C-alpha cells in the first residue's frame, strides 16, 4: 500500500515492509538468541528471562505439544496472567505455525467453553488455579481439546525459591486432576521431558497467527482473526512514532490476553527490548518496586492505572530520567490527569493512542512532539481514516462533524472467526477497498486530529437529538466531588425510539460524607447551566465504585444490565 503522508509537518512516512520477507515471532526470537542471547527479554518477580532462555524453552514447549499430537495450523489457547510462560507459549506457537487465542483469566466456565469451541483450540496452556476453577468443571464439554499443560505462578523461578515459597506457605499449592482421556501435563514435567533443538514451521503473510476475542458488548464474544501481515504492518506503523529500541525497558500492566497488552509485549520482543511482567495489576506496590529496580524507558497503561500509580507514595522515587514515552489507551485520559502525570515523568512524554482488536490494534497516535490533549491524535502512517454518517455509513462527514470512525489499512483484520454476517457488517467494501467500521463515534479537526465522542452503542437519542455520553461525563468531572461519572440510556416506554438519561456517580474520597440529596441538586444545577436540556440526566445514581473491565475500562455493559434488571423488578 502506498499512501502519501497527509501530515507534512511530521517527519514520519508510511512504513516499509515486504510481505515476502515478513518474519515470524519465532524467527525474530531465534535471531535475538544468536546475537544477544544473554540480554533480558523479561523481568518477573525476582527472576530474569533471557532471549536465549526464551528460545530454548519455546523449543521445549513446541516439542512437547508436537509429541501430544499438535500439528501446524491448530489453535493453542493461552489461559494465563502476565507470566513468563505466556511469552514462551507465544514463541512455541510461532515455531509450530499455530495460531494463538488468548483466554481471559476472568472468564467463567461457560464463557471459556464458548471460546475454546469457537476458536477450535486443540491445546491449552493454563494456570493451576484457573484450571481448577474454570477448566475442570467443564472438562467434559471441551470435546475438541487434545492436550493441556498446567503451570504454577512460580514455576519459572529457581527450584530453591519454589521450595521456600511453598514450604513457608507464602503461596498455597493448588491440587488439580488431569482431564480424563486427554494428555494433561504439569509444566515442569513437560519442560524436563523435551529437548531444546530448534523447531521451525513455515508461516505465510496471510496465515492467521492470533484469534483475539472482543469484549462481547452485544451477544457472545467474536474472534477477530489477525494475520502475520496484519501484525507486522501495525508494528511497522507504530514504530514510526513509538520507536522501540533493543536498550528499552518497557513497563506495562496491560494484561497479555488483551490485544493492547499483547501488542506492547510483541513489539518489545520484536525489538529485543526488556519488558516487566506484572502478574497482578492491582498490586501497585509490586509494580512500583519493579520500576524502581528497572527504571523504564517506555510505559504503557490505561488512565486508571496511571492514576493508581500516581496515588502510590513511592511513585515519586522512580527514576524517569531516561523515560522517552508514556503511552495511554483503552479509555479517555482527562487533560488534568495528563498534566498531573507530567509532574512525575516530565513534559511532552505522554502519548495517547486509539485502537481496537480488529485493527491489530493501533489506529491513531497523539505524537508527543505535537500532541493535542483531548484528542487521540492522527492516523498511523499507511492507513486512511474517514468519518461516516452513523445511520448508513455511506456519507462522509465534514470536518468537525461527528460520525462513525472507519479505517482502511493493512492492519484491518481478516474477519471474525465463524461469523460471516458480523464480518460483513464490520468490514465493508467501499470504493474497492476494505473499510473497518469501528462502532465508535468521533470527528476530525482541520489538521486531521481525531476526537472520540462515544461508542455508537453508548450514544443516546433523546427527543431526536444525539447525546454523546463521553462529552457529558467529561464536563461533569469539573465538579470536585465527582470521581467518576457514567451516562447510560434506557429505552423510554412512553416514547418509542427515545431514551431516558441515567447518570451513575462515584464520589471522590473527600466527599463521601456529603449529603446525597444536596449533591444531586448541585449536579442538576450544573447541568442546567452548562448543557442543553436534552442532555440533563433524569435519574442520578450514587454508587460506591464504578465497575471496570480487566483492562481498566468503565464497564457500561454491566451498569446497563444492572439498571435494566432494577427497572424490570420495579415494574413487576
N, C-alpha and C positions, 0 to 999 in steps of 0.2 A: 504494500500500500504506500503510495507516495502522496503525502498530504503536506501542503505548504505550511509554514509557521504563521498562524494568524495573529501572533503577538510579537511584532517586530522589535519591541523594546526589550525582549528577553534574549539571552544567548543560546536558548535551547532550540533544538531542531528535532524532527521526527526520528525515532530510534532506528538504527540499522540492525537488522537481524536476517540471517539467511535460513529459510526453513529447511534447506537440505543439510545444514550442519548444526542444527539446534541440538544442544547437549542435554541429556537427561540428568536428573539429580545424581544418580549413581555415577555417571561419568565425571561429573564435577567433583564429587567427594573422592573418587579414586585419584584424580589429579591432585587434589589437596593432600591426600595421604602420601603421595610420592614426593611432592615438592615442599611441603611444610607440615609433615605428619605430627610433629610434637606440639604444634600450636593448638590452643584450646578451641574447641568448637562450642562447648557449653560448660557453664558452671552450675552445679546442682548441689544444694546443701553444702557439704564440705568437700565435695569431690569434683574433679575436672574430667571431662570427656574430650580427648584429643581427636584430631581428624584421622589419625591412624587407627585409633580405637574404634571410632565410628565406622570406618570402612571395614575393619575386621569383624566387628560384631554384626554389621549389616550382612556380611557374607555368611556368618554362622546362622543367623536367623533365616536367611534365604534358603540355605541348605536344609535347615530343619523343616521348613514349610514344603520344600520340594519332596523331602522324604515322607511327608504326610500326604502327598498326593496333589499338592497345589501346582497348577500349570500356568503358563503365561496367559494374561488376559483375564484371569479370575480375580474377583474382588476380595481385598483384605480390609476388614473393619478394625479400626483402632479406637479402643474404648478406654482412654486414659486421660489423666490430668497432665500438666506440663512436667514430664519426667523424661530422663534420657531415653527410655525405651520407646517413647513416641518418635524421636528422631531416628533411632535405629530401625524402627518399623518402616518409616518413610523410605529410608535408604534400601532396606531389604526388598520392599515392594518395587522400587525402581529397578533394582538389579534383576528381579524376576519378570519385569514387564507387566506388573499387575496394578490395576487402579486401586486407590485407597478411598475409603469413605470414613470420615471422622465421626464417631458416635459420641454425643454429649454425655458426660457422666451424670447429668441431671435428668436424663430420660427415664421415664417409668418403664416397667417391664413391657406393657403393651406397645408403647412408643418404640422401644428397642426392637420388638418383633417386626413392626411395620418397616423400619429402616433396613433391617437385615434382609427381609424378604424382598423389598422393593429394589434394593441395590444388588441383590443376588450374591451377597457375601458368602464366601466359602471358607474363609479363615477369620479368626477373631483373636486380637491381642488385647487383653483386658487386665484391669487391676483386681487383686484378690477380693477386696471389699465390694467393688462394683459387681464382680462376677457372682458373689454370694447373694447380693441384694437384688440385682436386676436380671441376671442371666439364668441362674439355677432355677428360679420359679417358673420360667417359661421354656426350659430346655427342650421339652417335647414339641414345642411349636417352631423350633429352629431347624426345620427339616432340611434346608439347603446347606447347613453348616457342616463342614468336613472335619475341621480341627480347630483347637483353641490353645493359646498359650497364656498362662495366668502368671502375672508378676506381682511383686510387692513394691511398696513405695521406696524401700531402701535396698532393693535387690542390686542396684548398681553400686552401692557402697562396698568398701572392702569387707572381707569376712569378719575381721575383728570388730569393726564398728557395728555390723549387723548383730553379732553375738551380744555385744554390750547393750545395744538398744533394746533387744528382746529380753535379755537377762535382767536388766534393770527396770524392765516394764515401762520404758519410755514410749514404747509402741506395742500395742497388743498384736499377737499372732492371729491371723484370720484363718479359720478352718473352712475348707471347701471340698466338694466332691466332684469327681470327673463326670462329664456328661455321658450317660450310658451309650455305648456304641460309637462314640466319637473319640478321636485322639485328643486328650486334654492333658497338656504337659506343663509342669512348673517351669518358669523362665530359666532358672539357674540350671536345671537339668538339661533343658534344650540347648543352652549355650555350651555346656560342657561336652555334650554328646557329638556336636558337629565341628568340622574343621573350618578354617577361615580362608581356604583357597577361593580365588575370585569367581564370582557368579556374574554372568552378563547375558542379557537378553535384548534383542533389538526393539526399539520403540520409535515409531514414526511420528512425524509432527502432528498428525491429526488423531493419534491414538488418545483415548481418554485416560488421564492419569489421576484425576480426582473426581469423586462424586460427592459434592457438598450439598447437604440438605438445608433448605431455607427454614425460617422460623415457623412456618405454618400459621401465618396470621389468618388465613382463610382455608378451611379444610385441612387435610393432612399435609405434612411437610413434603416438598418436592425435591428430588435430587438433581442439582444442576451439574451436567457433565462438562468438565473442563479438560481441554486437550493440552498436550505438551506445548503446542503452538500458542494457545491462549495464555498460558502461564509465562512462557518465555517472552512473548510480546509485552505483556504487562510489566514484567521485571525490567525489560529494557526501557519502557516508558517511565517507570518510577525512577530508574537510575538517573534519568536526566535531571531530576530535582533532588532526590534523596542522596545519591552518590555514595552508596555503601562502599567501604574500603576494608581490606584484609586486617587492618590495625584497629578496626572498630570494636567497641564493646557495646552491645545492644541490650537495653533494659526494657523489658515489656512484660506486663502481667496478663495480656490478652490470652485467652485460652486457645490452645492449638487446634481444638476441634472446630473453632470458628475460623472462617477463612481469613479474617483480618489478622488474627494471631498467627495463623499458618503462613500467610504471605510474608509477614515480618520475619518469621523463622526461616522460611525458604530463601529469602533474599540474603539473610545472614550466612546461611550455609553456602549459597552460590558464590558469595564474595570471599569466603574464607574467614569471616569475622567470628567473634566470640559473642555468644548470647547467654543471658542469665535466665535460667529456668526457674520460674516461681510456681511451685505446685499448688499453693493455696493463696489466691489473690487477696483474700480477706486478712491474711497475716501481714499487715502493713509493716510491722516491726521487722519481720524477716526480709521483706523486700528492701526496706531502707538499709538494713545491715549489709545486704549483698551489694547495694550500690555504694556504700561506704568502703567496702572491701575492694570492689571493682568499679571505679568511677566511670560512668557511662559517657560515651561519645555520641550516642543516639538513644532517644527514648521514644516509646510508642505506647500510648494508653488511651483509655476513654476519659472524658472530662470528670466523671465521678471518681475515678482512680486518682487523677491528679489532685482533686480536692482532698481525698483521704490522705494522700502523701503530704500535702501542704499542712494538714492538721496535725501531722505527727511531729513531735518536738525535735527528733533527730534528723529531720529532712534538711534542716539548715546546715548540718555537719557534713553533707555530701559535697565532694569536690566537683563542681561543674565547670571548672576552668576549660576543659577540653571538649565540653558538650557542644556539638555543632547544630544539632537539630532535636527538637522535642515535638513529635507529631501526634495529632489527636484525631480521632474519628469515631464513628458509630453513633454519635449523638451531638447535638449542638453544644458549643463551648461559649458560655457567656463572655462578653467582652471584658467585663470587670474581672472575671476569674482569669482570663488570659493575662491581663495586666498584673494580677497578683502573682501568677506563676513566674512572670518575667522578673519579679523582685528576687526570686530564688535562683533561676537558671541564667538570667541575662536577657537583654533586649534582642529582638529580632531573631529569636531561635524557635518560636512556636510556629508550627506549620499544620494547619487544618487540612484534612483530606476527606474526600467523599467517595464512596464506592458501594458496591453491592456484590453479593456472591456471584450473580450471573455475569458480572464484568471482570471477574478474575483477580482481585475485586476493584482495582483502583480506576476512578473516572476523572476526578479533578484534584488539584493540589493548590493550596494557597501559598505561593512562593514567599519565604521569609524576606527575601530581598525587596519585595514589593507586595506585601500582604495587605489585604483589606479585611480587617476584623469584622465579623458579622457575615461574611461570605465564606464559601468553601473553595474559592479560587477559580482557576481556569482549567479547561480540559487538558489532560496529559497529551503530550505530542503524539501525533499519528492517529488521532481519533477526532470525530466530529460530534458535536453536541448541539441539539436543537430543542426548542421548547414548542410543544404542540398543544392544540386545544384538548382539554380533558374529555370533552364529550365524544369526539370522533377520532382524535389522534391524527387527523389529516391536514389540519390548518396550522401553519407555523405562526406563532405568536410574535408580535412586535417587541422590541426592546422594552424592558420594564414591566411587561405584562406576564402574569403567572400562567403556567400551563404544565402539562406533564413533561418531565425531563426524559429525553430519548437520546440514545447514543449509538453511533456506528463506529466500529473499530475492530482491530484484530483480537481484542480481549473478550469479545462477546461470546458467550458460551455456545457449545454445540446444540444444547437443548436440554429439556428436562427428561430424565430417565422414565420411560414407560408412561409418558404424559404428552401425547401429541397435541391435544386441544390446548392445554396450558402453554405448551411451547409456542403454538401458533398465535396465541393471544399476547405473549410476552415478546417474542421475536418476530417482527413483521417485515416483509419486503416493501421497501419504499424507494422509488426511483432506481430500481435494480440493485439496491443494497440492503443488507440485513441490519435492521434497527432494533435495538433493545428498548422496550418501553418499561421504564423503571417503576412506575406506580408512585413516584414522588412528584410533588408539585413544587415548582420554583420558577425563577426568572433570571435573565441575563441583563447586566447593565451595559452601558455603552462601550466598555472595554472588554466585555466578554466574561466578567466575573459572575459566578453563579451564586445565588442566594436560595436556600431551601425554605420554602413556605410551609410545606406539610407533606405528610404521606397522603396520597389520594384517598385512602380509606379513612384517614383522620380529618379530612376536610368536611366541614359541616355545611349543610344547606338550611338556612333559616330565613323564612319569608322570601325565598327565591334568591337570597344573597349568599355568596360563598364566605364562610368563616374559616380562616386558617388558624388552627389551634396553636401552632408554634409562635405565631405573631402575638396572640393574646397571652400565652404563657410567658413569653419574653417580657412583655410590658408589665405583667403582674409582679415580676421579680424585682421591680423597682420598690415595692413595698418591703420594708425591712423585716417584717415578721413572716414573710413567705420564703421558706427554704426551697420548696419545690412546688410546682403547680402543674396540673394536668387537666386539659379540657376534653370532655367526652360528649359525644352527641348520641341521643337515643331517638328512635322514631316517635313522632308526635301522633298519638292515636286519633286526635281530632282533625289534624291537617295532614293528609297523605302526602308523602314527598317532602315533608318538613321535619326538622329535628329540634329537640329541646336541648339546650346547652346546660351541661352539668360541669361543675368545677370541683376538682379534688385538690386539697391544700395540705401540705406538710409544713407545720410551723417551724421557725428557727428556734434554736435552743433557748435563746434569751426570752422568748415569748410563749413558752409552754404553759405558763400560769395565767396568761391573759384570758379575759372573758371572751368566749367564743362568739356570743351574740354581738359584742362590740366589734370584734374583728370582721365578722360578716358585714356589718354595716359599713366599715371602712372600705372593704373590698368593693361593695356596691357603689359607694360614693366615688371611689377612684375610677371605676369602670365608666360611670356616667359622665365623668369629667374628661375621660381620655379615649373613649371608644364609641363607635356608632351603636345605637340602641340594640340592633340585632345581635351584637357580639356579647352583650351582657349576660352572664350566667343566670339561669332561672333557679338553680339549686346549687348550694355550696356545701361540700362535704369535707370535714376535717378528719384526717387520718394520721395515725402515729408515724407511719413510714410508707413512702412510695414503693410499690413492688418493682424490682429491677430484673432484667433478664440476666443470663450468665455473663454477658459482656458489659453490663452496666447501663443498658438502655432502659428507659422507662417502659414498663410492661403495660401498655394501654390495653392490650388484648385481655389481660387478667382483670384490669379495672372495669372494662366494659362488660365482661362476663359477670362479675360480681354485682355490678349495678343492675344489669338486666334481671338477674336472679332475684335481687331485692325488690325490683318493681313488680315482677310476676308474683312474688309471695304476698306483697301488699295488696295486689289486685284480687288475689284469691281470698 
